[in-house]
Amino acid sequence: MRQKINFYTDNPDIDFHLLDRLGELYQFITPAHRELLGVDDEQSFCDVWLEGLRSFGEAIGTEIAPRIQQVEEEELTLDADDNLQMGKALRANVKLLNDLGIAPFGAVETHAGMGAPFAVQCCLFEMLVRACPSTALNVIWYGTIAEIVDRFGSQAQKDTFIPPLASGAMSGCMALTEPETGSDLAAISSYGERQADGSYRLYGNKRFITNGTADLALVLARSSKTFAGLKHLSLFIVPRRCGKKLNYRVTKLEKKLGLQGSATCDLNFQGATAELLGEEDKGLSYMLALMNNARIATSYQGVGSLEAIYRIATTYAGQRQTWGKPIANHELIAEKLADMQMDLAAIRSLAYKAGFHESYVMMARAYLERNDELEPVAAEKLQQQVMAHQRRLRHWIPLIKYWVGEHVPYHARNALQIHGGYGYTKEYLPELWLRSTTILSIYEGTSQIQALMCMKDTLKDILRSPSKFIERTIALNVKGLSESMLRRKLNRAKRHVNAAMLSVFLGLVRENFALNISKLQLKALRQGMERLRKNIKMQDFSHALRNAERICAMKCHVALAESLVWDAERDPRRKALALRYLNRSLPRLACLKAEIDASSQF
């Protein structure tokens, strides 16, 4: 008899972060949703989701996790009708999760779903990834696609597509990437042709589409063949079959480094019947909103992966003996394990905060749309709160996506190193996790795209008011004398980032205006920054872009440290963890700052 393991109850960190503010979301659900869930206050609202996670956690830990290697070893194939043929282990995993109700768990409650908040869905995703990332990528699409249709679709589209998604009878995929475009969405060549009956015919090819063998594709394409560019992109609903006839073809299953049990496909649309989702030419704005969710979910994928990596590394290091003691007690190995634990705690802390903020934005926005008769002052106050959550998300999302992409594979490699020669064999799991996590820096926006987003937003924020930035930088030098030790160290970390940005601006001013000034010449620096602000469209920002990854890495350290400090202020038992993270980060921030200073000399 298989030993029961619960991936929810064996990880108290999940409760600590998930329950922090989950109850706040209760205010936004409808009376009908409350009745469906059988809840009447914040506590019962939280309890229903925790019970669901507990049930899933036992099935995931007991049944799905032991099959991870078998899922990766079994080959995926297509039959003559483009149907995906799964291996025995993956097929059993998907059936088990569908029987447990994973499809209705996240699907909208208006169409037979339970309507789990985004943060709760991400928590479930973390547990699934920890057990088997390929399985996770096969079953996350029901609620995700249903939410998109519910958010942007017509009532007829909601009635047609959401019920089968919510029941698990239909799965979906997002088709954005094309063979020659990657992140350059303006270069998309696929297009729709409007028909006399209001439907569309879709033409073009998509590549690297996760779960591309699904029953329904949401496709980003040009609104017509004659128009190009970001302003003329639309989102289309494209069923894979119209009746019994194939509507588009799955032309290839990619052979990949990792995630062998997740179908990554090429799709070919040659006159496929399609429906416009939402408004024409609004595809880019829809996708930007949806990418927030995707990138936050990717951070939870990183958390689940690192949880698994840390556990296999600590288990092996505790059992493997050399020179009369477990290798976990040797200093070099102990430090690697401590770094894994510290980084896991940091990224889970920030990822769960982002998950809550996104849940708040989604549910509060829906609440405002339903209640247009809300008293104006209350409506304005809630709208301001939504905007505050959105601002914080805009700051965090590129950072958490960058961090998991760059650091989780690093820890996977260290887990392999801890296993020594065994880690290099397929008998043990580290090589699987090293292969599976390499994708984190690539999909849903590469690490370099995240760094560019971070730098772009940082430059814009500073250039809106250069004087305020300089004043804040000066204030950090004298702030915190009466604050806690953690706060003082956090202020030091922030000073490193601000000093680095001052160095970047010095380089930009010198590069663009041939002004040889230093950061000590504040008046001249302020004037140079004002000149940049007024000529931002004309100037060469190559110096800043060369340092984009360094600045992004620095801001990652500060955001993660700040999140841990907040946790320590809420629970003093977490103070040592926050302190260790800050002590590890401060010299790294100083080093990155020195690299930025040096780059301006070339």
N, C-alpha and C positions, 0 to 999 in steps of 0.2 A: 504494500500500500504506500502510495506516494506521500511524503511528509508535506503537511500544509504550511505554506509560506504566504504571508500577506504583505504585498509591496506597499500597502498604505499604512497599516498599523506598525510595521517594523521601521518606520521612518518618521519620528516625531517632529522633525523639521517641517514636514508638509503642513501639519496642523498649526504649528507656530505661525507660519507665514499666511496660510490660506484663511485662517480664522481672524486674522488681524482686523480686517475691515469688511469681510464678506457680508455681515449682517446689514451693512448700509444699503446694499442693493435691494433689500426687501421692499423699500418704499416705492420702487419703480415698477413692480409687477402688478398686473391687472387683477381685479377681483376674481375673474375666471381662472387665471393662472394660479392664484392662491387656493382656489377650490380644487383645481386639478391636482396640486401637490399635497393638499390637505394640511396647509400651514396657516397660522394666524398671527404669527409674530416673528421677530428676527431670529430667535433661538430655534424655533421649529423649522424656519427657512434654512438655516445652516444645517440642522440635523438631517434633513432629507438628502442633502447633497453628500454629507459625510457618510451616511448609510450607503448611498449608491457607490461612493468611492471605496468603501470598505468591502462591499460585495465584489466589485470589479478587482480590487486589490488581491483578494484571495485567489480568484480564478487566474489572474495574470501571473502571480508569483508561483502558484502550484502547478498550473497546467501549461502555460505559454512559455515561461522562462526556460524550462528544461528542453524545449524544442529548438532553441535559437540556432544551434549549429546545423541541425537537420534542415531547417528552413533555408539557410544559406547554401547548403550543398545541393538541394533539389533544384532542378532546372525548370525555369518557366518557358512555356512554348505557346505558340498560336496555332489554332486549328484552321481549317480552310475558310471558316466564316469569321476569322479574326477574334475568336473567343479565347480568352486567356485560360490556359491549362496549368493549374497550380499543382505543386507537389503535395504529397499526403499531409505533411506536417503543417504547411501553411493553410491548406484547405480546412484542416481540423481547427486551427486557431481562429480563422475567420468565422467558421460556423459557430464555435463556442461564443465568440463575442457578439455575434448577431443574435444568438439565442438568449444571451444575457440582456440584450436591448441597447447595444451601443448606438444604433442608429437613432432611435427616439430620444436617447439621453441628451444629445446636443441639439436636436432639431427643434424648430420653433413650435411653441405650444399651440398656436392657432391651427396647426394641421397635424394633430395627433403626436406631437413631440412633447418632451418634458421641458425643453427650454432652459437647459443648464447654462448658467452664466459662463462667459468666455473663460474666466479664470479657472472655473471648475473643469471645463473641458480640457484646458491646458494641463491641469494637474493629472487628469486621466492619461493624457498624451505622454507626460513625463514617465508615468509608471509603465506604460506600454513600451516606450523606447527602452527603458531599463531592461525590460524582459526580452524584447525582440524588435529592433527598429524596423525591419522589413515588414513585420506584421502590422506595426503601428501605421506605416505609410499605406497600408491596404485598407484601413478601416476608419481613417479620420475624415473622410470626404462627405459623409452623409449630412451631418449637421452643418458643416462648412459651406457646402454648395446650397443647401436649403436656406441658410441665412442670407446668402447673396441674392438668391431669387426673391426672398421675402423683402429684402431691403430695396431692391431696384426694379423688381418685376411688376407686371400688370396683375390684376386680380385673377385673370384667366390663367396666366402663367403660374401663379402661386397655386391655384387649384389643380393644375395639371401636373406640376413637377414636384411640389413639396411632399404630398402624401406618399408617393413611392420612395422618395429619399428618406423620409422619416420612418418608414417601415423597414428599410433595408432592402427593398425590392430593386432599388436603383442606386447606383453609385455615380460619382461625377469626377471631373478633373478640370483644372485650369490650364488653358492652352495659350501661352504668351510667347514663348521663345521661338525664334525662327533660325534656320541654318546659318544665316549671315548677319543676324542682328544682335543677339545677346542682350545686353542692357540698353542698347541704342534703340529705344522703342520708336523713335521717329523714322527709322529705316524699315519698319514693318512693311512687307509687300503684299500679304494676304488682304483680301478685300471682299466686301459684300456687294451684291447687285440687287437693288430693290425691284420686286416684281409687282405686277398690276394688282394683285390681291393683298399687298402690304407685307408679304413675306420676303425673304431674301434668299439669294443663292450665294454660297460662300466658296471662294477659290483661294488656294494657296497651300503652304506646307508649314507644319509646326514641328519643333524638335525638342528632345529632352523633356517630354511631358510625363510627369509622375502620375501613375495610375491611368495612363492614356488608353487603356482598354476598357475604361468605364462606360456606362450606358449613356452618359450625357457629358458634353464638353461645353464649357464657357470659354469662348474664343475672342481674343482681342484682335481686331482687324480694322483696316481702313473702311470708312463709311461707304466709299465707292471707289471704283478703279481710277477715276480721274483726279481724286484728291489725295494728297499725301501730307505727312507731318503730324505732329502731336495733336494739333487742333481738330483733326479729322479721324480720330480713332473712336470706334464704337465697340460695345460688348455684345456678343451674340450667343444665344442658346442654340446648341446644335445636338439633337439626339443622334446616337450612333446608328439607330435603325429607324426607318419610317415603315411601319408595318413589319413585314418580314425582310424587307430589302435594306441592305447596308447603305447608309447615308454618306459615310466617309470611310476611308481605309486606314487601318493600322499597318504601316508599311515596314516597321522594323521594331524589334526589341533590342535595346542597347545591351552590349556586353560590357559590364562595368567593373571597376575596382572593388566596390563593396555594395551592400544592400542588394544582394543577388535575388532576394525574394520580393523585391519591389519592381513592378514593371515600369520601365522608362522607355517611352515610345516616340517614334516618328509618326505623324498623322498627315494624311493627304486629303485635302478638300477640293473636289472638282465638281462644282455645282451642287454642293450639299445644301439641302433645305435647312434654313436657319430662321430664327426669330430675333429681332432686335430686343435686347434687354435694356429697359430704361429708355433714355433719350439718345437720339443720334448725336454723335460727336462728343459724348460725355464719357467715353471709354477710359480716357486717361485719368480723369478725376475719380471715377469708380475704382480703378486699379490702384491708385495711390492710397485710397482709403483701405482697400483690401490688403495691400502690401504690409500695412502696419500689423494686422493680425498675423500674416504669414511670418513676418520676422520675429514677432514675439513668440509665436509657436516654435520657430527654429531655436530660440534661446531655451525653451523648455526641452527641446530635443537634445540640446547640449547638456542641460542639467541631468536628464535621464541617463544619457550616455556616461557622463562623468560619475554619476552615482554608481553605475555598474562597474566602471573602470576602477574606482576607488575600492569598492568591495572586493573585487577579484584580486587586486594588488595586495590589500591588507590580509586577506585570507591566506594567500600563498606565502607572503612574507612572514606570517605568524607560524606557518607550518614548516617552512624550509629552514633547516638547521645548518649552520657553518660555524666552525671553531667553537662548538659547544653551546651555541645559543641561536634562537631564531634570527633570521636576517633582518627582521623588523626592529631588532634591538641594536643593529649596527648603525652608527650615526648617519652615514650617507644615505642609507635606505630610509631610515626614520625621517630624515628631513624631506625626502621626496614624498613620503606618505603624508607628512604634515602639510606640505604645500598643496597636495591634492585636496585634502580635507578643507583647508582654508579657502582655496579657490572655489570649491564646490559650494561652500556656505555662502560665499560672496555673490556668486552669480545666481544662486537660487534666491537669495534675498532680493536682488534687484529684479530678476525675472518675475517673481511673484508680485512685486509692487507694480510692475508694468502691466501684468495680467489684470490686476484689480483696476488700475486706472483705465485700461481699455474697456473693461466690463462696465465701469461707471459711465464712460462716454457713450457706449452703445445703448445702455439701458435708459440713461437719463435723456438722451436724444429721442428715443422712441416714446418715452413718457411725455416729453414736451409736444411731440407730434400728435399724440392721442388727446392731449388736454389743452386744446387751443383756447379754452375759456378760462385757463388758469389766471389768477389775479396777476396783473402786470408786474408788480414789484417782486412777487415770488418767482414768476417766470424769468425775470431778468437776473435775479440772484442765482437761480439754478443754471442759467445760460453762462453766467460768469464762472461758475464752478466747473462746468464742462470745458470751457476754454482754458481754465487753469490746468486741468488734467491733460488736455491736448498739448499744451505747451511743454509740460513735463515729459510727455510721451515723445514728442518730437526731439527732445534732447536725448532721451534715453535709448530710443530704438536703434539708431545706428551703433551706439556703444555696446549694447548687449549682443547684437548680431556680430559685430566685429570681434568681441571678446571670445565668444564661444567658437567662432571660426578659427581663431588663431591659437587658443589655449587648450581646448579640449583634445585635439589631436596630439598636442605636445604631451599632455598627461597620459594619453593612450600609449605613446611611444615610451614613456617612463615606466608604465605598467609592464610593457613588453621587456624592457631592460631589467626590471626587477625579477622577472621570470627567467632571465638568462636564456640559455639555448632552448628551453621548453617554450618560451614565449614566441620563438620563431617558427614553431610547429603549429599545425592546424589542430593538434590534439587539445591545445589550450586556447583560451579565448582572447588574449591580448591582440593577436594579429587580426582577428575579426573586428575588434573595436577600432584598431588603427585604420583599417580599410573603411569601416562604416562612418567614421567621424571626419575623414578627409573632405567629404562633400560639404561640411558645414561652412567652410570659407568660400564656397562657390555658389550654391544655389540660393534663391531668394535675394539676390544681390551680393556680389562678391565683397570680400573684405575691403578691396580698394574703393568700390562704390560707396561703402559705408563711411570710409575715411574721407572721401570727397564731400559727402553729405554733411558730415560733422564739421569739416573745415568751412564749407560754404555757409552753413548756418552760423558758425562762430564769427566769421568775417562780417556777415550781415548784421548780427546783433551788435558788434562793436562799432561798426561804421554808422549805425543809426545814431549813436551818441558817443563819439570818441572821448569827450570830456568825462562822461559818467564812468566809462571803463577805466580811465586813468585814475579817477578819484577812488573807485572801488579797489583798484590795485594798491594804491597808497594806503587805503584804510585797512587792508589785510595785514599790512606791516605792523600796525599798532593795535589791531583787534585781538581780543581774547585773553587779556591778562587776568581777567576774573573768571574765565571759563574753565571747564574741566580739562584734564590732560588730553583726553581724546579729541575734544574740540580744538585745542591748541595745535595738536598734530595735524588735524584735518585742515585747519587754516594754513599751516605750512605747506601742505600738499596743494591747496588752491593757489597759494602764492607762486609755487613752481609753474603751474599752468599759466597764470596771468603773466608771469615774467617771460615765459616762452612765447606767448602771443605778442608781447611787446617786442621781443626779438624778431618775430616774423614781420611785424609792421615796420620795424627799423629797416629790415631788408627790402621790403616793398617800397618804402619811401626812397631809399638809396637807389634802388633799381629803376624806379620810374622817374625820379626827379633829380637824381645825382646830388642829393643832399647828404652830406656826411655828418650826421648827428648821432648822438648817443641817447640812451633812455634817461640819462640825467638831465638832458636839456628838454624838460617837459613842455615848455611853451613851443619850441620848434617842432617837437614830436607831435603835439596836438595839431599844429598847423599843417604838418605833413599828412596826418591822418584825415584832416578835413579836406585836403586836396584830393586824396584818394576817394573819399566819399562822394565828392562832387563829380569825379571822373571815373566812377567805378566801371562803366561799360567800356571805357576806352583803355583801361590800364592792363598791363601785363601782370598777372598774378602767379607766374610760374614759381617764384620763390616760395609763396605760401603753399602751392600745390605739391612742391617737392617735400614739404614737411607735413603733409596732411596725415600720413599714418602715424608719425611721431605725436602730433597733437591729439589725434584720436586715441592713441594708446594712453597718453597722459590723462585725458578726460575719462577714459575707462577706469583707471586707477582711482581717480577722485570720486566718481559716481559710485563705484563699488564700496570704497571706504566709507563714504557718507551713509550708504544704506546700512552697512554694518554698525556704524555709530548710532544710527536711529534704533537699530535692533538692541544694542547694548543699553541705550537709555530706557528702552521698554522693559528689558530683562537684564539686570546686572550680571547674570551668569554668563552673558555673551561678551562681556567687556574684554576678556583676554583674547578672544578671537579678533575683535576689532583692532585691538592694540597690535597684535602680531601682523595683521594685514597692513596697518599704517607703517609699522617699522620696516616691513619688507618693501613697501611701495616708495617711501621717501627717497632712498638712494637711487632707485630706478627712475624716479621722476627727475632727480638732479642730473642723471646721466643723459636722459632724453633731452633735457633742456640744454645741456652742453653740446649735444649733437646739433641741435637747431642753431645755437650760437655759431658753431663751426661752419655750418652750411652757408652762412651769409658771407663767408670769406672766399667763396669760389664763384 
